[in-house]
Amino acid sequence: MASRKFFLLLLASFAIVQMAKGGDADITSDFLAPPNATIDGNFFTYTGMRVLVNAKPPTIFTVLKASMAEFPALNGQSVSYAALQFPAGAINPPHTHPRSAELLFVVRGSLQVGFIDTTNKLYTQTLQSGDMFVFPKGLVHFQYNADPQKYALAISAFGSASAGTVSLPATLFLTNIDDNILAMSFKTDVKTIQALKAGLSLPKP
């Protein structure tokens, strides 16, 4: 009986270690390449950010990613980028990155940023061009361009080739969670929940 308890405890500890690890797996080669890929300098080059050069600011909040999905050479390298473009008054709504911390660098303009820790304490800051801010792994955070006239641009670095993004508004209101469950959770009524869903839904073409 004692040996069985020890075995179960050992299995549980392995599971906890794997959950705590939660980032990119270590690789045993210099890099990982897709089957039949031509490996030369082009494989390690990503040109998708060129569209930012001399481009007009977008009219809505826009994210341009360089993750493993867009740039396969990042597979196994535990790094990725995103360019965040904020028109005047734009917000990147509360969200999390389950597989990585985020290091944000403000290139242009200013941003109000914040995150909430696991004790529900809010940490906020107003960043100027040249400032950096770190959002700890997995915690809910946001960015907001409070300037009513000026565009803002920021670059985010992640410690994962696929950090993942879980948008709280979309996850809560644009999935199939029952309206009654959401109404009880937010201590409101179904009509209010349906109004929130309608406001977040994309218009049909």
N, C-alpha and C positions, 0 to 999 in steps of 0.2 A: 504493500500500500504506500509506504514512504517513498519507494523508488518511483512509483507511478506519479506521485505528487511532484517529485523532483523533476521528472521528465516533462510533465505539463508546464511546470514553472520555467524550465529551460526553453520549451517551445514558445511560451509567451514572451520571454525576454528576446528571442530572435525576432519575433514579430514586431516588438517595440523598436528594436534597433532598425529594422527595415523601414518602419513608418517614420522614424526620426530622420533617417537618411534622406528620403524623399526628393532629392535633387537628381541631377544627371548621373548616370552610371559611369564609373571609371572605365576607360578603354585600355586595351593592351597593345595598341598599335599607334603609330603617329597620328593617323586620321582614319575616318571611315568614309568609304566611297560607295555610291550606289552601284549595283551590278552593271557591267558594260559601259560605265562612264569613262570618258576620256579624261585622264588626270594630267593637267598641265596648269599653267598659271591662271587660265580662265576659270578653272574649277574653284580656285581660292579667291576669286574676284566677284564682288557684288556691285552692280551699277544701278540698282533700283533707287538709290537716293539722289541720283542726278536730277530728278524731276524737281527737287527743291531749289536748285541753283537758278537764280533770277526768276523764279516763279511768282505769280501773283498769290497773295494770301488766300486761302480758301474761305468760303462763306460760312462753313460749319466746322466744328471741331473734327480734326482729321488725324488719324494715326497711320504712319507709314512704317511697316515692320521690316526688320531684317532678322528673322528667326530661322530655325531649321527648315520650316516649311517653304520659305522664300529663297533660302541660301543653304542648300544641302551640305556644303562644306563645314557648316557649324555643328553637324551631328557629332556628338561626343566631345565637343570643345567647351561646354559649359559657359557659353557666352552668347549674347544676342543684343540687338539694339532696337530702339523705336524712336522715330521722330514724331513729336507731338506738336500739332499746329492749332493755335487757339485764336480765332477771330476775337474782336472786342466782345467782352461779356460771355465768352464761351466757357463751358465746364466739361471736365472729364469726370463723370459721375462716380460715386463711391463704388469701388471694385477691389478685388484681391488678385494676387498672383500666387497660386498655391505652390509653385515649385521654385520661387526665387525671390530674393530681395530686389529692390529697384533703386538705382542711383540716378537721380534726375539732375541734369545740368541745364540751367536756363541760358539760352544763347541770345535771345532777344526779348525785350519787354519785361514784364513782371508777372508773377503768379502767386496766388494764395494757395498754400498746400497744407495738408494735414493727414494724420492717421490716428486710428483708435487702437489702443492696446487691449490685451485680454482682460484688463480690469475695467474696461470702458472709459479710460482716461483719453482725452483728446489732446493731441500735440499739433499745434499749428505754427505756421511761419509765413511771412511775406518775403518772397525771393525776388532779387533783382538780377539783371543780366550778369553772368559770371558766377552766380551762386550755385551751390549744389545742396541736395537734400536726399537723405536715404529713407526709404520706406521699408521697414523690416518685412521679412518673408511671411507671406500669408495673411498679413494684417490689412484690414479695410482702410483704404486711403482715397484721396481725391486731389484734383488740381483745378484751379479756377482763375481765369483771367478777368479780374475785377475792373480793369481799365475800360471805360465805355467807348474809347476811340482807337486804342493801339492794339496791334497784332502781337502775339507772343509765340515764341518758338522754343521748344525744349527738346533735349536728347536724353533718352533713358537707356541705361545699360543694365543688363540682367545677368545674373550668375547661372543661367541655364540657357541652353539652345532652344528650349521650348518652355518658357515661364508659365504660360497659360494665363488667361484672364477670365475672371468671374465677375460680371457686372451685376451689382445687386438689384438695380431696377429691372433689368431684363430677366434675371434669374427668378425674381419673385413674381413679376407681373406679366411676363411674356411666355411663360411655360404653362403647364397644365395643372398647377396647384389649384385645388378647388377654391372657388370664391368664398365659401363659408369658412374654410380654414384660414384664409388670409384675413377675412373680416374679424374673426375671433382673435387672431394673432396681433392685429393692429388695433383692436378694440374699437372697431368702427362697423359700418354696415356694408352689405353686399353692393349697394348702389355706388358707394364711394370707391370700392375696389374696382368695380366695372368702369367707373370714370377714369381711374388711374390707368387701367389697362388700355382704354381707348386713347388716352393721351400719349401713351408710349408706343402704340402700334404704328407701323409704317402705313402710309396711305396706299390703297390698292391702285395699280395702274389702270 
